Amino acid sequence: MGGSKGNFLWPAIDTIEAAKKLTRHGVGAALFSAIVTALAIAWAIGAKQKAFGFIGPSAFVDVILFSAVAFGIYKGSRVAAVGGLCLFLVEKAYQIATTGTLPGSWMAIILILCYVYAIRGVYALRRFNEQPGEG
């Protein structure tokens, strides 16, 4: 860890604050996923058809899951961080299987990176919290 800066895509985690900052990326990604899904559900209900060809009212379960993931990551849960990434990847696989395309692939890459940051952050927080006090 030793004070290195890392880089834009893989920032160093040498302090508790750096770890907390990375976990906030995951919270934001999960909340973004939940909000966008909720808006798509509202549109799908109003239009009486699936939004983007694959989001219907049953996707409300995803809104609940992504909201729970956001809360879990906020609380420092490693299960929530890994689960959030897995849930997002499963959703993207379902989207590709259903529609045959992945519109918004750049956004998907950014969100995947945010979930990976959250995983790194919560594991680093655990390491920092397990270290004996250093003054």
Secondary structure, 3 states (H helix, E strand, C coil): CCCCCECCCCECCCCHHHHHHHHHHHHHHHHHHHHHHHHHHHHHHHHCCCECCCECHHHHHHHHHHHHHHHHHHCCCHHHHHHHHHHHHHHHHHHHHHHCCCCCHHHHHHHHHHHHHHHHHHHHHHHHHHCCCCC
